[in-house]
Amino acid sequence: HELQQCSGICQSCYQDRAAEKSIAFLYPEQSGVPFLSEYEQIAQERIAESVPRALARERVTGVFSKTRKKRPKASAKPTDHSSSAPPTPPTHRADALSPPAPPTRRSVALSQPTPPISASTAQPPPPQSSTTPSRTPSPPSRGMQHPPRPPRPSAHGNIQDDSSGWGRVRASDRSLRTVNPIRDFVQSSNVTPDPTKALVRLDVGDPTRDGNLKVPQEVQRKFCEVVMSSAANGYPLSNGALDARQAVAEVQTNSIGKPYRAADILLFAGASGALEAAIGALANEGDNVLIPCPGFPLFRTIAEGYGVKCVPYDLDDENGWEVFLDSIRQQANSRTAAIIVNNPSNPCGSVYSKRHLESIVAVAEELHLPIIADEIYADMTFGSTEFVSIASVNASVPILVVGGISKKFVVPGWRLGWITIDDPLDVFSPVRVREGLQRLSTRMLLPNSLVQELLPWMLRESQNPSSAVSKGTQKIMKELESNATFLVERFAEIPELACVRPQGAMYLMVKVDCEALGLEDATEFAHRLLQEQSVQVLPGACFQAPNYVRVVFSGDKAKTLNEAMHRIRLFCLGLSSDMNGE
């Protein structure tokens, strides 16, 4: 009741689980928390979001000037409650009813909050009449003019001239600090390819681009059946349909060797959506996460959008891109929220051994840091290389394992990924990480309900070696392995370029001898290769590896890869001839 009488001032704090501040303000004798000036500042900030700044100051000052008079003096002798009933809480206004006994923090947090006052309904209180008291402010007239408002501060300085009255309109800092290096290079590059040559793209990891890797026909037929059945046209549950989550849990139980339940699984819009939820659930603004270097730039895109700093740890290109464990120890600090581990790796194509994964887990346990494991390329390995999930060697560290169907089933546009919560010691529950993930999932009702309906059948079929679906995915992997071998052999013929043989995924990193080619860096190599030979690769700067370029080998060998390697060879020959004066 008292919360409602503050003209909406207390409601924002109430909803932000800061209700104990409201209680301390309303019942100072019982709480003993002198925080009035702090609360007044919070209230000013909250109200300023809904009403003009000048009116917000007037509104807060008016309300708090009344309440200050009723607070006990600092020098007053403490009241002895040992032999008497608890004191009656003070009231804000003369006509206020006596409030009930103050609830505990737990009961306030769990009770139903009053809806926050909105920008469209927030109005300043009218002057109080001496003869006719009013508890509800009357709305202003339509012609009421608000006082001029100062421009909103911005970390990026994007404030327009306020002469038009629209000076407070600006892009959010979060939107402007969100950068995706891959998308920026691919979609915003100013480099024009040679128009006399057909563009050959080895830049984006889309396995559908050339059409040589195909979705198993049985999966497409089943998808059509789901569409025609009209059984999955409604809203899905925010954390994923129960049948779909149970299917993922069964697959993870079989592959990892631990029992998982549907409650341990949450579905998201692709592995990217799952990564966003994982980082958002563990890191606050001002925290940092440790990311591999070289590493997938989306880690940085997501984290920095949240205001979370990314701190790179090094990988060893001379030892299969394994993690320099001491680099993790050196980079971790008191604000580190998690270690991100990508296995199999994009962009490196590396696959970690069981022994190395055990070492990573041991370091995480030593530092008491949770792990976010990006395993979207799980089971996509070549030859005798075996994929091992980091969860399978874990007995103590809380891990969020990210997976999905995009690459293995060649359906990146279907946008379905998941998080598997692996938490042997139940570290996450007491600190509400599970609850946080669930809450983040409610922001949008994803992923696609049609794909969720199809998922249980698709996963079961993929686990059966004799099924057409399983045979289709095996065919995809054989072609990827053949492509990888082809590129490694062709790059070995070019002295200025070198690469580490990939063990899985769809990528390899190529080291460029820029000095031998007369180039400033590998970014110049990528730009000039596109400009002169119409071959597009990604510069290693996108992955924090300035001396490398990343090559995608999911394309058709005869049509795409062979032609690309022919042009790359000619390009390097031309540059080296220029260097030698030939």
Secondary structure as a PSIPRED ss2 file (coil, helix, strand):
# PSIPRED VFORMAT (PSIPRED V4.0)

   1 H C   1.000  0.000  0.000
   2 E C   1.000  0.000  0.000
   3 L H   0.000  1.000  0.000
   4 Q H   0.000  1.000  0.000
   5 Q H   0.000  1.000  0.000
   6 C H   0.000  1.000  0.000
   7 S C   1.000  0.000  0.000
   8 G C   1.000  0.000  0.000
   9 I H   0.000  1.000  0.000
  10 C H   0.000  1.000  0.000
  11 Q H   0.000  1.000  0.000
  12 S H   0.000  1.000  0.000
  13 C H   0.000  1.000  0.000
  14 Y H   0.000  1.000  0.000
  15 Q H   0.000  1.000  0.000
  16 D C   1.000  0.000  0.000
  17 R C   1.000  0.000  0.000
  18 A C   1.000  0.000  0.000
  19 A H   0.000  1.000  0.000
  20 E H   0.000  1.000  0.000
  21 K H   0.000  1.000  0.000
  22 S H   0.000  1.000  0.000
  23 I H   0.000  1.000  0.000
  24 A H   0.000  1.000  0.000
  25 F H   0.000  1.000  0.000
  26 L H   0.000  1.000  0.000
  27 Y C   1.000  0.000  0.000
  28 P H   0.000  1.000  0.000
  29 E H   0.000  1.000  0.000
  30 Q H   0.000  1.000  0.000
  31 S H   0.000  1.000  0.000
  32 G C   1.000  0.000  0.000
  33 V C   1.000  0.000  0.000
  34 P C   1.000  0.000  0.000
  35 F C   1.000  0.000  0.000
  36 L H   0.000  1.000  0.000
  37 S H   0.000  1.000  0.000
  38 E H   0.000  1.000  0.000
  39 Y H   0.000  1.000  0.000
  40 E H   0.000  1.000  0.000
  41 Q H   0.000  1.000  0.000
  42 I H   0.000  1.000  0.000
  43 A H   0.000  1.000  0.000
  44 Q H   0.000  1.000  0.000
  45 E H   0.000  1.000  0.000
  46 R H   0.000  1.000  0.000
  47 I H   0.000  1.000  0.000
  48 A H   0.000  1.000  0.000
  49 E C   1.000  0.000  0.000
  50 S C   1.000  0.000  0.000
  51 V C   1.000  0.000  0.000
  52 P C   1.000  0.000  0.000
  53 R H   0.000  1.000  0.000
  54 A H   0.000  1.000  0.000
  55 L H   0.000  1.000  0.000
  56 A H   0.000  1.000  0.000
  57 R H   0.000  1.000  0.000
  58 E H   0.000  1.000  0.000
  59 R H   0.000  1.000  0.000
  60 V H   0.000  1.000  0.000
  61 T H   0.000  1.000  0.000
  62 G H   0.000  1.000  0.000
  63 V H   0.000  1.000  0.000
  64 F H   0.000  1.000  0.000
  65 S H   0.000  1.000  0.000
  66 K H   0.000  1.000  0.000
  67 T H   0.000  1.000  0.000
  68 R H   0.000  1.000  0.000
  69 K C   1.000  0.000  0.000
  70 K C   1.000  0.000  0.000
  71 R C   1.000  0.000  0.000
  72 P C   1.000  0.000  0.000
  73 K C   1.000  0.000  0.000
  74 A C   1.000  0.000  0.000
  75 S C   1.000  0.000  0.000
  76 A C   1.000  0.000  0.000
  77 K C   1.000  0.000  0.000
  78 P C   1.000  0.000  0.000
  79 T C   1.000  0.000  0.000
  80 D C   1.000  0.000  0.000
  81 H C   1.000  0.000  0.000
  82 S C   1.000  0.000  0.000
  83 S C   1.000  0.000  0.000
  84 S C   1.000  0.000  0.000
  85 A C   1.000  0.000  0.000
  86 P C   1.000  0.000  0.000
  87 P C   1.000  0.000  0.000
  88 T C   1.000  0.000  0.000
  89 P C   1.000  0.000  0.000
  90 P C   1.000  0.000  0.000
  91 T C   1.000  0.000  0.000
  92 H C   1.000  0.000  0.000
  93 R C   1.000  0.000  0.000
  94 A C   1.000  0.000  0.000
  95 D C   1.000  0.000  0.000
  96 A C   1.000  0.000  0.000
  97 L C   1.000  0.000  0.000
  98 S C   1.000  0.000  0.000
  99 P C   1.000  0.000  0.000
 100 P C   1.000  0.000  0.000
 101 A C   1.000  0.000  0.000
 102 P C   1.000  0.000  0.000
 103 P C   1.000  0.000  0.000
 104 T C   1.000  0.000  0.000
 105 R H   0.000  1.000  0.000
 106 R H   0.000  1.000  0.000
 107 S H   0.000  1.000  0.000
 108 V H   0.000  1.000  0.000
 109 A H   0.000  1.000  0.000
 110 L H   0.000  1.000  0.000
 111 S C   1.000  0.000  0.000
 112 Q C   1.000  0.000  0.000
 113 P C   1.000  0.000  0.000
 114 T C   1.000  0.000  0.000
 115 P C   1.000  0.000  0.000
 116 P C   1.000  0.000  0.000
 117 I C   1.000  0.000  0.000
 118 S C   1.000  0.000  0.000
 119 A C   1.000  0.000  0.000
 120 S C   1.000  0.000  0.000
 121 T C   1.000  0.000  0.000
 122 A C   1.000  0.000  0.000
 123 Q C   1.000  0.000  0.000
 124 P C   1.000  0.000  0.000
 125 P C   1.000  0.000  0.000
 126 P C   1.000  0.000  0.000
 127 P C   1.000  0.000  0.000
 128 Q C   1.000  0.000  0.000
 129 S C   1.000  0.000  0.000
 130 S C   1.000  0.000  0.000
 131 T C   1.000  0.000  0.000
 132 T C   1.000  0.000  0.000
 133 P C   1.000  0.000  0.000
 134 S C   1.000  0.000  0.000
 135 R C   1.000  0.000  0.000
 136 T C   1.000  0.000  0.000
 137 P C   1.000  0.000  0.000
 138 S C   1.000  0.000  0.000
 139 P C   1.000  0.000  0.000
 140 P C   1.000  0.000  0.000
 141 S C   1.000  0.000  0.000
 142 R C   1.000  0.000  0.000
 143 G C   1.000  0.000  0.000
 144 M C   1.000  0.000  0.000
 145 Q C   1.000  0.000  0.000
 146 H C   1.000  0.000  0.000
 147 P C   1.000  0.000  0.000
 148 P C   1.000  0.000  0.000
 149 R C   1.000  0.000  0.000
 150 P C   1.000  0.000  0.000
 151 P C   1.000  0.000  0.000
 152 R C   1.000  0.000  0.000
 153 P C   1.000  0.000  0.000
 154 S C   1.000  0.000  0.000
 155 A C   1.000  0.000  0.000
 156 H C   1.000  0.000  0.000
 157 G C   1.000  0.000  0.000
 158 N C   1.000  0.000  0.000
 159 I C   1.000  0.000  0.000
 160 Q C   1.000  0.000  0.000
 161 D C   1.000  0.000  0.000
 162 D H   0.000  1.000  0.000
 163 S H   0.000  1.000  0.000
 164 S H   0.000  1.000  0.000
 165 G C   1.000  0.000  0.000
 166 W C   1.000  0.000  0.000
 167 G C   1.000  0.000  0.000
 168 R C   1.000  0.000  0.000
 169 V C   1.000  0.000  0.000
 170 R C   1.000  0.000  0.000
 171 A C   1.000  0.000  0.000
 172 S C   1.000  0.000  0.000
 173 D H   0.000  1.000  0.000
 174 R H   0.000  1.000  0.000
 175 S H   0.000  1.000  0.000
 176 L H   0.000  1.000  0.000
 177 R C   1.000  0.000  0.000
 178 T C   1.000  0.000  0.000
 179 V C   1.000  0.000  0.000
 180 N C   1.000  0.000  0.000
 181 P H   0.000  1.000  0.000
 182 I H   0.000  1.000  0.000
 183 R H   0.000  1.000  0.000
 184 D H   0.000  1.000  0.000
 185 F H   0.000  1.000  0.000
 186 V H   0.000  1.000  0.000
 187 Q H   0.000  1.000  0.000
 188 S H   0.000  1.000  0.000
 189 S C   1.000  0.000  0.000
 190 N C   1.000  0.000  0.000
 191 V C   1.000  0.000  0.000
 192 T C   1.000  0.000  0.000
 193 P C   1.000  0.000  0.000
 194 D C   1.000  0.000  0.000
 195 P C   1.000  0.000  0.000
 196 T C   1.000  0.000  0.000
 197 K C   1.000  0.000  0.000
 198 A C   1.000  0.000  0.000
 199 L C   1.000  0.000  0.000
 200 V E   0.000  0.000  1.000
 201 R E   0.000  0.000  1.000
 202 L C   1.000  0.000  0.000
 203 D C   1.000  0.000  0.000
 204 V C   1.000  0.000  0.000
 205 G C   1.000  0.000  0.000
 206 D C   1.000  0.000  0.000
 207 P C   1.000  0.000  0.000
 208 T C   1.000  0.000  0.000
 209 R C   1.000  0.000  0.000
 210 D C   1.000  0.000  0.000
 211 G C   1.000  0.000  0.000
 212 N C   1.000  0.000  0.000
 213 L C   1.000  0.000  0.000
 214 K C   1.000  0.000  0.000
 215 V C   1.000  0.000  0.000
 216 P C   1.000  0.000  0.000
 217 Q H   0.000  1.000  0.000
 218 E H   0.000  1.000  0.000
 219 V H   0.000  1.000  0.000
 220 Q H   0.000  1.000  0.000
 221 R H   0.000  1.000  0.000
 222 K H   0.000  1.000  0.000
 223 F H   0.000  1.000  0.000
 224 C H   0.000  1.000  0.000
 225 E H   0.000  1.000  0.000
 226 V H   0.000  1.000  0.000
 227 V H   0.000  1.000  0.000
 228 M H   0.000  1.000  0.000
 229 S H   0.000  1.000  0.000
 230 S C   1.000  0.000  0.000
 231 A C   1.000  0.000  0.000
 232 A C   1.000  0.000  0.000
 233 N C   1.000  0.000  0.000
 234 G C   1.000  0.000  0.000
 235 Y C   1.000  0.000  0.000
 236 P C   1.000  0.000  0.000
 237 L C   1.000  0.000  0.000
 238 S C   1.000  0.000  0.000
 239 N C   1.000  0.000  0.000
 240 G C   1.000  0.000  0.000
 241 A C   1.000  0.000  0.000
 242 L H   0.000  1.000  0.000
 243 D H   0.000  1.000  0.000
 244 A H   0.000  1.000  0.000
 245 R H   0.000  1.000  0.000
 246 Q H   0.000  1.000  0.000
 247 A H   0.000  1.000  0.000
 248 V H   0.000  1.000  0.000
 249 A H   0.000  1.000  0.000
 250 E H   0.000  1.000  0.000
 251 V H   0.000  1.000  0.000
 252 Q H   0.000  1.000  0.000
 253 T H   0.000  1.000  0.000
 254 N H   0.000  1.000  0.000
 255 S H   0.000  1.000  0.000
 256 I H   0.000  1.000  0.000
 257 G C   1.000  0.000  0.000
 258 K C   1.000  0.000  0.000
 259 P C   1.000  0.000  0.000
 260 Y C   1.000  0.000  0.000
 261 R C   1.000  0.000  0.000
 262 A H   0.000  1.000  0.000
 263 A H   0.000  1.000  0.000
 264 D H   0.000  1.000  0.000
 265 I E   0.000  0.000  1.000
 266 L E   0.000  0.000  1.000
 267 L E   0.000  0.000  1.000
 268 F E   0.000  0.000  1.000
 269 A C   1.000  0.000  0.000
 270 G H   0.000  1.000  0.000
 271 A H   0.000  1.000  0.000
 272 S H   0.000  1.000  0.000
 273 G H   0.000  1.000  0.000
 274 A H   0.000  1.000  0.000
 275 L H   0.000  1.000  0.000
 276 E H   0.000  1.000  0.000
 277 A H   0.000  1.000  0.000
 278 A H   0.000  1.000  0.000
 279 I H   0.000  1.000  0.000
 280 G H   0.000  1.000  0.000
 281 A H   0.000  1.000  0.000
 282 L H   0.000  1.000  0.000
 283 A C   1.000  0.000  0.000
 284 N C   1.000  0.000  0.000
 285 E C   1.000  0.000  0.000
 286 G C   1.000  0.000  0.000
 287 D C   1.000  0.000  0.000
 288 N E   0.000  0.000  1.000
 289 V E   0.000  0.000  1.000
 290 L E   0.000  0.000  1.000
 291 I E   0.000  0.000  1.000
 292 P E   0.000  0.000  1.000
 293 C E   0.000  0.000  1.000
 294 P C   1.000  0.000  0.000
 295 G C   1.000  0.000  0.000
 296 F C   1.000  0.000  0.000
 297 P C   1.000  0.000  0.000
 298 L H   0.000  1.000  0.000
 299 F H   0.000  1.000  0.000
 300 R H   0.000  1.000  0.000
 301 T H   0.000  1.000  0.000
 302 I H   0.000  1.000  0.000
 303 A H   0.000  1.000  0.000
 304 E H   0.000  1.000  0.000
 305 G H   0.000  1.000  0.000
 306 Y C   1.000  0.000  0.000
 307 G C   1.000  0.000  0.000
 308 V C   1.000  0.000  0.000
 309 K E   0.000  0.000  1.000
 310 C E   0.000  0.000  1.000
 311 V E   0.000  0.000  1.000
 312 P E   0.000  0.000  1.000
 313 Y E   0.000  0.000  1.000
 314 D E   0.000  0.000  1.000
 315 L E   0.000  0.000  1.000
 316 D E   0.000  0.000  1.000
 317 D C   1.000  0.000  0.000
 318 E C   1.000  0.000  0.000
 319 N C   1.000  0.000  0.000
 320 G C   1.000  0.000  0.000
 321 W C   1.000  0.000  0.000
 322 E E   0.000  0.000  1.000
 323 V E   0.000  0.000  1.000
 324 F C   1.000  0.000  0.000
 325 L H   0.000  1.000  0.000
 326 D H   0.000  1.000  0.000
 327 S H   0.000  1.000  0.000
 328 I H   0.000  1.000  0.000
 329 R H   0.000  1.000  0.000
 330 Q H   0.000  1.000  0.000
 331 Q H   0.000  1.000  0.000
 332 A C   1.000  0.000  0.000
 333 N C   1.000  0.000  0.000
 334 S C   1.000  0.000  0.000
 335 R C   1.000  0.000  0.000
 336 T E   0.000  0.000  1.000
 337 A E   0.000  0.000  1.000
 338 A E   0.000  0.000  1.000
 339 I E   0.000  0.000  1.000
 340 I E   0.000  0.000  1.000
 341 V E   0.000  0.000  1.000
 342 N E   0.000  0.000  1.000
 343 N C   1.000  0.000  0.000
 344 P C   1.000  0.000  0.000
 345 S C   1.000  0.000  0.000
 346 N C   1.000  0.000  0.000
 347 P C   1.000  0.000  0.000
 348 C C   1.000  0.000  0.000
 349 G C   1.000  0.000  0.000
 350 S C   1.000  0.000  0.000
 351 V C   1.000  0.000  0.000
 352 Y C   1.000  0.000  0.000
 353 S C   1.000  0.000  0.000
 354 K H   0.000  1.000  0.000
 355 R H   0.000  1.000  0.000
 356 H H   0.000  1.000  0.000
 357 L H   0.000  1.000  0.000
 358 E H   0.000  1.000  0.000
 359 S H   0.000  1.000  0.000
 360 I H   0.000  1.000  0.000
 361 V H   0.000  1.000  0.000
 362 A H   0.000  1.000  0.000
 363 V H   0.000  1.000  0.000
 364 A H   0.000  1.000  0.000
 365 E H   0.000  1.000  0.000
 366 E H   0.000  1.000  0.000
 367 L H   0.000  1.000  0.000
 368 H C   1.000  0.000  0.000
 369 L C   1.000  0.000  0.000
 370 P C   1.000  0.000  0.000
 371 I E   0.000  0.000  1.000
 372 I E   0.000  0.000  1.000
 373 A E   0.000  0.000  1.000
 374 D E   0.000  0.000  1.000
 375 E C   1.000  0.000  0.000
 376 I C   1.000  0.000  0.000
 377 Y C   1.000  0.000  0.000
 378 A C   1.000  0.000  0.000
 379 D C   1.000  0.000  0.000
 380 M C   1.000  0.000  0.000
 381 T E   0.000  0.000  1.000
 382 F C   1.000  0.000  0.000
 383 G C   1.000  0.000  0.000
 384 S C   1.000  0.000  0.000
 385 T C   1.000  0.000  0.000
 386 E C   1.000  0.000  0.000
 387 F C   1.000  0.000  0.000
 388 V C   1.000  0.000  0.000
 389 S C   1.000  0.000  0.000
 390 I H   0.000  1.000  0.000
 391 A H   0.000  1.000  0.000
 392 S H   0.000  1.000  0.000
 393 V H   0.000  1.000  0.000
 394 N C   1.000  0.000  0.000
 395 A C   1.000  0.000  0.000
 396 S C   1.000  0.000  0.000
 397 V C   1.000  0.000  0.000
 398 P C   1.000  0.000  0.000
 399 I E   0.000  0.000  1.000
 400 L E   0.000  0.000  1.000
 401 V E   0.000  0.000  1.000
 402 V E   0.000  0.000  1.000
 403 G E   0.000  0.000  1.000
 404 G E   0.000  0.000  1.000
 405 I C   1.000  0.000  0.000
 406 S C   1.000  0.000  0.000
 407 K C   1.000  0.000  0.000
 408 K C   1.000  0.000  0.000
 409 F C   1.000  0.000  0.000
 410 V C   1.000  0.000  0.000
 411 V C   1.000  0.000  0.000
 412 P H   0.000  1.000  0.000
 413 G H   0.000  1.000  0.000
 414 W H   0.000  1.000  0.000
 415 R C   1.000  0.000  0.000
 416 L C   1.000  0.000  0.000
 417 G E   0.000  0.000  1.000
 418 W E   0.000  0.000  1.000
 419 I E   0.000  0.000  1.000
 420 T E   0.000  0.000  1.000
 421 I E   0.000  0.000  1.000
 422 D E   0.000  0.000  1.000
 423 D C   1.000  0.000  0.000
 424 P C   1.000  0.000  0.000
 425 L C   1.000  0.000  0.000
 426 D C   1.000  0.000  0.000
 427 V C   1.000  0.000  0.000
 428 F C   1.000  0.000  0.000
 429 S C   1.000  0.000  0.000
 430 P C   1.000  0.000  0.000
 431 V C   1.000  0.000  0.000
 432 R C   1.000  0.000  0.000
 433 V H   0.000  1.000  0.000
 434 R H   0.000  1.000  0.000
 435 E H   0.000  1.000  0.000
 436 G H   0.000  1.000  0.000
 437 L H   0.000  1.000  0.000
 438 Q H   0.000  1.000  0.000
 439 R H   0.000  1.000  0.000
 440 L H   0.000  1.000  0.000
 441 S H   0.000  1.000  0.000
 442 T C   1.000  0.000  0.000
 443 R C   1.000  0.000  0.000
 444 M C   1.000  0.000  0.000
 445 L C   1.000  0.000  0.000
 446 L C   1.000  0.000  0.000
 447 P C   1.000  0.000  0.000
 448 N C   1.000  0.000  0.000
 449 S H   0.000  1.000  0.000
 450 L H   0.000  1.000  0.000
 451 V H   0.000  1.000  0.000
 452 Q H   0.000  1.000  0.000
 453 E H   0.000  1.000  0.000
 454 L H   0.000  1.000  0.000
 455 L H   0.000  1.000  0.000
 456 P H   0.000  1.000  0.000
 457 W H   0.000  1.000  0.000
 458 M H   0.000  1.000  0.000
 459 L H   0.000  1.000  0.000
 460 R H   0.000  1.000  0.000
 461 E H   0.000  1.000  0.000
 462 S H   0.000  1.000  0.000
 463 Q C   1.000  0.000  0.000
 464 N C   1.000  0.000  0.000
 465 P C   1.000  0.000  0.000
 466 S C   1.000  0.000  0.000
 467 S C   1.000  0.000  0.000
 468 A H   0.000  1.000  0.000
 469 V H   0.000  1.000  0.000
 470 S H   0.000  1.000  0.000
 471 K H   0.000  1.000  0.000
 472 G H   0.000  1.000  0.000
 473 T H   0.000  1.000  0.000
 474 Q H   0.000  1.000  0.000
 475 K H   0.000  1.000  0.000
 476 I H   0.000  1.000  0.000
 477 M H   0.000  1.000  0.000
 478 K H   0.000  1.000  0.000
 479 E H   0.000  1.000  0.000
 480 L H   0.000  1.000  0.000
 481 E H   0.000  1.000  0.000
 482 S H   0.000  1.000  0.000
 483 N H   0.000  1.000  0.000
 484 A H   0.000  1.000  0.000
 485 T H   0.000  1.000  0.000
 486 F H   0.000  1.000  0.000
 487 L H   0.000  1.000  0.000
 488 V H   0.000  1.000  0.000
 489 E H   0.000  1.000  0.000
 490 R H   0.000  1.000  0.000
 491 F H   0.000  1.000  0.000
 492 A C   1.000  0.000  0.000
 493 E C   1.000  0.000  0.000
 494 I C   1.000  0.000  0.000
 495 P C   1.000  0.000  0.000
 496 E C   1.000  0.000  0.000
 497 L E   0.000  0.000  1.000
 498 A E   0.000  0.000  1.000
 499 C E   0.000  0.000  1.000
 500 V C   1.000  0.000  0.000
 501 R C   1.000  0.000  0.000
 502 P C   1.000  0.000  0.000
 503 Q C   1.000  0.000  0.000
 504 G E   0.000  0.000  1.000
 505 A C   1.000  0.000  0.000
 506 M C   1.000  0.000  0.000
 507 Y E   0.000  0.000  1.000
 508 L E   0.000  0.000  1.000
 509 M E   0.000  0.000  1.000
 510 V E   0.000  0.000  1.000
 511 K E   0.000  0.000  1.000
 512 V E   0.000  0.000  1.000
 513 D C   1.000  0.000  0.000
 514 C H   0.000  1.000  0.000
 515 E H   0.000  1.000  0.000
 516 A H   0.000  1.000  0.000
 517 L H   0.000  1.000  0.000
 518 G C   1.000  0.000  0.000
 519 L C   1.000  0.000  0.000
 520 E C   1.000  0.000  0.000
 521 D C   1.000  0.000  0.000
 522 A H   0.000  1.000  0.000
 523 T H   0.000  1.000  0.000
 524 E H   0.000  1.000  0.000
 525 F H   0.000  1.000  0.000
 526 A H   0.000  1.000  0.000
 527 H H   0.000  1.000  0.000
 528 R H   0.000  1.000  0.000
 529 L H   0.000  1.000  0.000
 530 L H   0.000  1.000  0.000
 531 Q H   0.000  1.000  0.000
 532 E H   0.000  1.000  0.000
 533 Q H   0.000  1.000  0.000
 534 S C   1.000  0.000  0.000
 535 V E   0.000  0.000  1.000
 536 Q E   0.000  0.000  1.000
 537 V C   1.000  0.000  0.000
 538 L E   0.000  0.000  1.000
 539 P E   0.000  0.000  1.000
 540 G H   0.000  1.000  0.000
 541 A H   0.000  1.000  0.000
 542 C H   0.000  1.000  0.000
 543 F H   0.000  1.000  0.000
 544 Q C   1.000  0.000  0.000
 545 A C   1.000  0.000  0.000
 546 P C   1.000  0.000  0.000
 547 N C   1.000  0.000  0.000
 548 Y E   0.000  0.000  1.000
 549 V E   0.000  0.000  1.000
 550 R E   0.000  0.000  1.000
 551 V E   0.000  0.000  1.000
 552 V E   0.000  0.000  1.000
 553 F C   1.000  0.000  0.000
 554 S C   1.000  0.000  0.000
 555 G C   1.000  0.000  0.000
 556 D C   1.000  0.000  0.000
 557 K H   0.000  1.000  0.000
 558 A H   0.000  1.000  0.000
 559 K H   0.000  1.000  0.000
 560 T H   0.000  1.000  0.000
 561 L H   0.000  1.000  0.000
 562 N H   0.000  1.000  0.000
 563 E H   0.000  1.000  0.000
 564 A H   0.000  1.000  0.000
 565 M H   0.000  1.000  0.000
 566 H H   0.000  1.000  0.000
 567 R H   0.000  1.000  0.000
 568 I H   0.000  1.000  0.000
 569 R H   0.000  1.000  0.000
 570 L H   0.000  1.000  0.000
 571 F H   0.000  1.000  0.000
 572 C H   0.000  1.000  0.000
 573 L H   0.000  1.000  0.000
 574 G H   0.000  1.000  0.000
 575 L H   0.000  1.000  0.000
 576 S H   0.000  1.000  0.000
 577 S H   0.000  1.000  0.000
 578 D H   0.000  1.000  0.000
 579 M H   0.000  1.000  0.000
 580 N C   1.000  0.000  0.000
 581 G C   1.000  0.000  0.000
 582 E C   1.000  0.000  0.000
